[in-house]
Amino acid sequence: MFAVIKTGGKQYKVQSGDVLRVEKLDAAAGETIQFNTILVVGDQIGAPVVAGAAVQAEVIDQIKGEKTIHFVRRRRKHSSKRTKGHRQQLTLVRIKDILATGADATGVKAAVGASSKE
């Protein structure tokens, strides 16, 4: 069975055992988290979400993405150049279980994005 989850402003099609790189979540390595914003589970399509459905995942690690280079050069100004780099903070998760119903009674911590006050 597959599901479509939404986290970090993106949608992911997942199955049990998949490993994902998602936007940084506020969870430590080894913790079990639960995604509650489920758009599709098997043949059930949510409007906008499937009620009572959840996907449980295990946090593998907190990582950084590959570096993206931002190079700025102003036209007709020969000495005006600037190079900046950025590495996005990500969370590596492994999908453990897809629950079509009964997600409220599991007692697993909900997946919440990290605060931007760091």
Secondary structure, DSSP 8 states (H G I E B T S, - for coil): -EEEEEETTEEEEEETT-EEEEE-BS--TT-EEEE--EEEETTEE-SSS-TT-EEEEEEEEEEE---EEEEEE-TT-TT-EEEEEE--EEEEEEEEEEESS-GGGS--EE--B--TT-
